Amino acid sequence: MLPAPVRNAVATNGVILEAISATTIEPGDQERYRILIGEAFGTHPQISFKVDPALIAGLELHGPHLLIANSWRADLTKIRADLTNDERS
């Protein structure tokens, strides 16, 4: 469950979240994702769907005060940072 301040920030009127994927999400799946994301936040946020092939795979959810990254790009960025930190140690 997300912390209350995060859920409240998403529930603010006028907030539009961006769901970003590596490939186009079909309209039926977009609606299913809207429902699942809404359940996670306990609200019905507006969500626009965009495509960014640089994700490689996965989904990212962006908002004014929110970034949830579950993508290959996010994983590779973390691995690169970990390797860089290991080299400095």
C-alpha positions in Angstrom: 0.0 0.0 0.0 1.3 3.5 -0.8 1.8 6.0 2.0 -1.2 8.3 2.6 0.6 11.5 1.4 1.4 9.9 -2.0 -2.2 8.7 -2.4 -3.5 12.1 -1.4 -1.2 13.9 -3.9 -2.5 11.7 -6.7 -6.1 12.3 -5.7 -5.8 16.1 -6.0 -8.2 17.5 -8.6 -6.6 18.2 -12.0 -3.7 15.8 -11.5 -3.0 13.7 -14.6 -0.7 10.8 -14.3 1.3 9.6 -17.3 1.6 5.8 -17.8 4.6 5.3 -20.0 5.3 2.0 -21.8 7.8 0.8 -24.3 5.0 -0.1 -26.8 1.5 1.0 -27.3 -1.0 -0.3 -24.8 -4.3 -1.3 -26.4 -7.4 0.6 -25.2 -8.9 -2.4 -23.4 -5.7 -2.8 -21.5 -5.5 0.9 -20.8 -8.9 0.7 -19.1 -7.8 -2.3 -17.0 -4.6 -0.4 -15.9 -6.7 2.6 -15.0 -8.8 0.4 -12.7 -5.8 -1.3 -11.1 -3.9 2.0 -10.6 -7.0 3.6 -9.2 -7.4 0.7 -6.7 -3.8 1.1 -5.7 -4.3 4.8 -5.0 -7.8 4.5 -3.6 -9.0 7.1 -6.1 -9.7 7.4 -9.8 -6.8 9.5 -11.2 -6.8 10.7 -14.8 -4.2 8.8 -16.7 -2.7 9.5 -20.1 -0.8 6.7 -21.9 2.4 7.5 -23.7 5.1 5.4 -25.5 8.8 5.6 -24.9 10.8 2.8 -26.6 13.8 3.6 -24.3 12.0 1.8 -21.5 12.8 -1.4 -23.4 10.1 -3.2 -21.3 7.8 -2.5 -18.3 5.8 0.5 -17.2 6.5 3.8 -15.5 4.0 6.0 -13.8 4.8 9.7 -13.6 3.0 12.4 -11.7 3.8 15.9 -10.3 5.2 14.4 -7.1 5.5 10.8 -8.1 7.7 8.4 -10.1 7.1 4.7 -10.1 9.5 3.0 -12.4 9.2 -0.7 -13.1 11.1 -1.0 -16.4 14.3 -2.3 -17.9 15.5 1.2 -18.2 15.1 1.8 -14.4 16.8 -1.6 -13.6 19.7 -0.9 -15.9 20.1 2.6 -14.4 20.2 1.1 -10.9 22.7 -1.6 -12.0 25.0 1.1 -13.5 24.8 3.2 -10.4 25.6 0.1 -8.2 28.6 -0.8 -10.4 29.9 2.8 -10.3 29.6 2.8 -6.5 31.4 -0.5 -6.3 34.3 0.8 -8.4 34.7 3.8 -6.1 34.8 1.6 -3.0 
